[in-house]
């Protein structure tokens, strides 16, 4: 992928982000894309964020899945090549 991506905030893997952190990432977002392997789920976000939406962002340990990126009003959690190409184009 040959995009010009500017990283504004980088969080080390040693800092475990959990449910409250995941929910905070969604403030101001209108779309959430969660990739788990080949499965990609997309959520349209409104004023109230449903618990199952936040749960989709978390791994089995309850921590936010990586990588996580915020691009404009879109939050992308997990990695899927086609998704990243579409979002970061």
ABEGO torsion letter per residue (X at the ends): XBBBBBBABBBBAABBBBAAAAAAAABGBABBBBBBEABBBBBBBBABBBAAAAAAABBAAGBBBOBBBBBEABBBBEBBAAAAAAAAX
